[in-house]
Amino acid sequence: MRILDGKKLAEEILEKLKKEIKKKRLKLKIAVVLVGKNSASKIFVREKQKACEFVGIDFQLFKFPSKISAQKLKKEIEKIVKKPIVSGVVIQLPLPKNLNSQGILNLIPLEKDIDVLSEINIGKFYTNGLAILPPVVNAVSHFLREYKISIKGKNVVLVGAGRLVGRPLALWLLKEKATISVVDKFTKDISFFTKKADIIISGVGKPSLITGKMVKKGVIVIDAGTSSEKGKGKLVGDVDFKSVSKKTSYITPVPGGLGPMTVACLLENLVKLNKK
């Protein structure tokens, strides 16, 4: 079993970005919009702020209560995105259920949409017309290159079909000639699929959803699911690391796996879009 060390790889990416920002004298600023008090979201926002401080990007957090009306939030976001000083905008997901998430995400101008979540940018990504990749796709791509893991013809099972992980990865994996299955809460027996998988990528946010009994020997596991452990303020993944790691050839830990990589790739997108 080998650990896919996202922390180390992310530090290398951030170091390169720091040098590039300094060399090109880029003046960059990220605005992050946080609605409500989701504990996992707070941890992610903190990680983004730390990464920005390290590479030399200004960071500003805009916090709103979970009961804010859609109309009021829309007005506030429109003010934020119009600021010339703001180079990139992140709407921290998930948003409260009373809000239309896609409608809110569509308020981000294309050139500031570093998460690739507006409908137009998603469409461009689907048709290969985008200069950047969704951060989670870029993060997985970095891992595969760094550890020389081939996915062509491999049986890949995606657990979850959300807009941040499952959906963009499904399209990218198909382009990379993998054979994919997508399972979600409506799948009767996900272990039927996971037991046959060469690679499992999970992004549900349900602790210990995948156990050692559900995987075959030699499987590669990338855990993109994050939720906060009650009362501890600590992130946990979808995968029961103790039992699953005994069977894997490669596995990402949580924390320290895909999370830091996704943050690094988000900042990589910001720099790419603002080089000009």
N, C-alpha and C positions, 0 to 999 in steps of 0.2 A: 504493500500500500504506500502510495506517495501522496503527499499533501500538495494540492494546487495552491501555492502561496500567493494569494491576492494582495496581501499587505506589502510584500517585497516588490512585486511587479508594479503595483500602483505607485510606490515610492520612486521607482525608476522613471515612470512616465511623468510624475510630478516634477522630478529633478530636471528632466529635459524641457518641460514647459516653463519652468522657472528661468532657465538659461535663455530660452527663446524670447520670453516676455521682456527680459532685461536687455538682450541684444537688440531687439527691434523697437524697444521703448514703447511697448504697447500699454495703453491706459485702458484697462478693462474693469467693468463692474457688473456683478450679478445681483439681481433682485430676486429674492425668494419670497413667495406668498404662502403663508401657513394659516390654514383655517381650522379652528378647533384645537383640541388638546390630545391628539393621537400620540401615545408615548413613543411608538416606533418612529413616527414622522419627526418627532423632536430630536431623536438620536441621529437620524439621517441629516437633518438640517445642521446639527452641530458638526458632523463630519464634513459637510460641504464647506462650512465656515472655516474649519481648521485647514482644509486643503487650499482654500482661497488665500488665506493668510500666509501659508507656506510659499506659494508660487508668486505672490504679489498681485493678486486680484482683489479689488474692493468688493465688499460683501455687505448687503443690506437686507435685513429681514423685516417683512411686513406681516404683522400678526392680526388676525381677525377672529371674532367669536364664532362658534359653530352655528349660532342661531341668526347670523347675518342674512339679510334677504339677498336673493340672486341679483336684484336690480342694484342694490347698494354695493355689493362686491364687484359687479361688472364695472360700475363707475370708478371704483377705487383702482381696479386693475388697469382700466383704460388710462388713468392718470399716470400710473407707474410705467407702462410700456411706452408712453409717448416721450418720456424723459430722454433727451439725447445722450446723457451721461451713462445710461443703462445699456450695456452691450448684450446682455443675455437675461432671460426671464425664466424662472422655474416656478410652476404651480405645484406645490408639494401634494402628492396624492397619498392616501385617498382623501377626497373631499367629503363633507357630510352628505348623507343620502338625499337631503332635500334639494340639493343643487344638481344642475345638469352639467356633469363633469366635462363632456365634450364641448358644450357651448362655451364654458369658461376657458378651456384650453385653446379654443379657436381665437380668443382675443389676443394671443401672443403673435406679434408680427413674425413672418417667416424667417427673417434674418436674425431674430432674437430667440427663436425656438430651439434651444440647444438640447432639449429632451426629445425632439422630434415627435410631438404629440398633437399638433394641430392637424386637422383633417387634410389640408393641402399638402403639408410636409409628409404625412403618412402616405398619401397618394404618390408623391414623388419618390419616396423610398420604395414603394411597391413596384414602381416602373423604372427603377435604377436611375432616376433623375436628380438624385440628391448627393451633395458633396460630402455629407457626414452620415454616420450610422446612428441609430438609436443607441444610447449608452450601454444598455445591457447586451446588445448584439455585438458591439465593438469590444466589450469586456470579454465575452465568450470567445470571440475571434482571437483576441490577444492571448488568452490561455492556450488555445489550440496550437497557435504558432509557437509560443514559448516552449511548450512541452512536447512539440512535434507529434500531436495527436491528429490522425486523419479521420474525417467523418464521411468521406465518400463511400456510399454503399452501406454505411453502418445503420443499424436499427436504433433510432433515437426516439425516446418517449418523453414528451413534454407533459408535465403535470401542471394543469392550469392553463387557461386561455385568455389571461388578462391583457390589458393594453400595454402594460409596462414590460412584461416578460414573454408570455406564451405566444401572443399574436405576432409580434415582430420577429421573434426567433423562428417561428414556424415557417414564415416566408423565406427568411435567410437560409435556413437549413435545407429547404427544398432547392434553392438556387445552388447550394453547395453540394447537391446530389446525394443528400442523406435520405434514408427511408424513414419517414416520421409518422408517429401516432400521437394524437393529442387526447389526453384524458382530463376530465373535470368532475365536478360534484355530481353530475348526472350519469357518470360511468358506473355501472353496477359493481364491477370488480376490477379495480385498477391494477391489482397484483397480477392479473392475467397478462397484462401488457408489460408491467415493470420486470417480471421474471424473465422475459425474452429480450430485454433491452441491452444493447451494448453500451449505450450512454443514456443517462437519465438527467433531465434538467427540470427542477421543480421550483415553481414560483407562486405558491398558494398562500402562504402565511399561516399554516396550520402546524403547530409543533408536533414533532415525531409522527408525522403522517406516513413516512416511509421507514419501514423497519428492515432489519437484516433478513427476515423470512421472505421479503418481497423482491429480493434482487438475486441475480446469479453471480457466481464467482468471476472476478476479473472486470466487473462493470465499472464504468467511469461515471461518477456522480457529481453534478454541479448543483449546489443548493442555493437557489435565488430567492427562497422564501424566508421572509423575516417577520417576526412578531416579537413583541416585548414580553419578557417573563414577568408575570404579575408580582408587583411589589419589589422587584429587584432592579428595574431600569436597565435590564440586560437583554440583548438581542439573541433570539434562538431561531433555528432554521426549521425547514420542513422534515429534515432527515434526522433520524435517531443515529447520531454520529457513532456512538459506541458499538452498536450492533452492525450497522451498515459498513463501517470502515474495515471490519474484519474480512470482508469479501471483495472490496474494491481494488482496482489497480491504481486509480487516482480518485481523490475526493477533495472538495473544498470545505473548509471549516466555516462555521458561523459563530462569532464574527471572524473577520480576517480573510474571507474568501472573495466572493463576488462583490460584496458591498464596497470595499475600498476601490476596487477596479472600476465599478460603475461611476463612482464620484470622479475618479481620475479621467475617465473617458468623457464625462460631461464637460470637464474643463478643457479637454482636448478639442471637443466640438466648438467651444467658445473661441479658442485661439484660432482654429481653422476658419471660422466664419468672419473673424475680425482681422486677419492678416492683411487684407487689401487696404 
